[in-house]
């Protein structure tokens, strides 16, 4: 049989344990911040900004013109690409979306949307270029062309072996998969 003091100690211990479990459960129920793995890079200035959703990245790169893009790049469709290609109509709008690269095949994983003050002349030569950084070096598996054709290079500074892409590609192929270190916009 427990003494009066032992019963009080047992009751306090039980109450503290219940409170601790309740706190842990409440903390677990709090939404955790999403990783910022959807980035926008201005190839002319080199500045970049990352977001937790593809939708937020698209809204940023279009200066709020497109706010209903899919949450994930995996759900990009031709309709969105056409909207990205369309002129903004807003006076003084500076960003033109050049293309998008993705970490995984089928437009999955981390995405990087490249933009500049002007688009490309569609294959007449290199209009812009950028080194792949922020975890995308040797990690690209798919891409979407927007206003430019994309050319992946296996070395920084558009050096080494390269492959040109004129349309959205759900898998860049074995020759360039997880090998690209830079991208040119044609």
Secondary structure, 3 states (H helix, E strand, C coil): CCCHHHHHHHHHHHHHHHHHHHHHHHHHHCCCCCCCCEEEEECCCCCEEEECCHHHHHHHHCCCCCCCCCCCHHHCCHHHHHHHHCCCCCCCCCCEEEEEEEEEHHHEEEEEEEEECCCCCCCCCCCEEEECCCCCCCCCCEEEECCCCEEEEEECCCEEEEEEECCCECCCCCCCCCCCCEEEEC
